[in-house]
Amino acid sequence: MTTPEPGDSTPIVGSQTDIAPLGRSGPKPAHELTADEERGNIPWEAIAADEDFKKLLASKMRFIAPVTVFFLAYYVALPVLVGWFPNLMNQKVGSVNVAYLFALSQFFMAWIVAALYVVAAAGWDKTAANIIAKFKK
């Protein structure tokens, strides 16, 4: 067992603990850097001005905006249809009415939208990785 550094409040026990010892023997990992410590490491202005980055943002907007509008319209359609067209929504399909089927379809629509987003985001991640690779030092 090692002796703790001065000021280290890690308990001295005979088994492993989940408390990390204080202090650090090397530089901070990249994910622990503060904004001030990271400043200057990434050329944000150059990335924002890059044509590929602008195309990436446009591609994301071409997907996200219409899908969001569609999803919201689909979601709002149920109460609107129930309120304005109750006879249509009350029609039976088997042992349930159209309103229940429409409500159930919203779950499937959410899963489909999520799956489409995952596929699209994978492509965006590849493009972002290529953009970052251009600006690595």
N, C-alpha and C positions, 0 to 999 in steps of 0.2 A: 504494500500500500504506500502511496506517495504522500508526502506531507503537503498540506494545502498552502497556497501562497498567502501572504499577509492580507487580511481583509476579505478573504474568500469565505463565504458563509455556507459552503457546501458541507453537509453533515458528514462526519466520519463514521461510516458504518462498514460492516463486513460484507455487504452485498452491493450490487450495482444500484445506482440511483438514477433518476431521470432529471436531475438537476445538473446543468452544465457548470463546470468550474469557471470562476471569474478569470479575466485576463485572456490574453491571446499571444501566441508565440509568433504569428505571421501577420501578413496584411489581411484586412477585412475581405471576406468573399464579396463578389460583385453584387449579390442580392442584398447585402447589408449596407451598401454605400448610401450616404445621404445625398440629397440633390446638390448640395454645395461640393461634396467630395467627388461627385460624378461629373460636375460641370466641365465642359470642354472635352470630355471623352467621346461624346457622340455629336456629330455635326448636324444638329436638328434642322438648321436653316437650309443646308444643302440637300438633306433628305426631302424636306417639304417642297423644295423647288424642283426636285427630280421628276422627269416626265413619267417614269414608270410608277412612282409613288402616286402621282396625280391620277394615272390610269387605274391603279388599285383602288383608290378612294371612289372614283367614278363607278367602277365595277361593283363595289360594295353597295353604293347608293342605288344602282340600277336593280339590284336584287332586293335590298332591305325595304325600300320605300313601297314598291308595289305589293310585296308580300305582306307587309304590315297593314296596308290599306285593305287588301283582300281579307286578311284574317279578322280585322276589326269589323268589317262589313258582314262577314260570315257570323261572327259572334253576336252582333247586334241584330242580325236578321231574325233570330228566334223570338225575342220579345216583340219585335215589330210585327212579325207574321202572326203570332198568337194574338196580339192586340187588334190588328186590323183585318185579319182573315181567319177568325176563329173556326168557321165552318170547314175551311180547308185543313187546318191543323188538327181538327178533331176527327177527321176521317180515319177509319180503322184500316190498318194493314196487318192482317193476321189478328193477333190479340192485343196489339198496341196501336196507338194513334200516331199520326205523322209528326206531331210535336215531339213525342218521345224519341222517335227515330232521328229526327233532326238534332235533338239534344245529344243523342249518342254519337251522331256523326261528327259533332264538334270535337270529341276526344280524338277520333281518328284524324280529323283535319289538323289538330295540334301536333300529333305525332308525325304526320306527313310533312308539315311545315318545318318541324324540328329536323327531320331527316334531310330535307332539301338544304336546310341551313348548314348542317354538318358537312354535307358534300361540297357546298359552295365555299365554306370556311376553310376546308382542307386546301382548296386551290388558292385561296387568299393567303394562307399560311406559307405555301411554297413561294408565291410571288414576294411576300414580305421577306422571307429568308434570302431570296435572291437580291432584293434591294439592300438588305443589311449587309450582305457579303460584299456588295460594291463599295460600301463605306467603311468596312473594317479597316483598322489601321494595321 
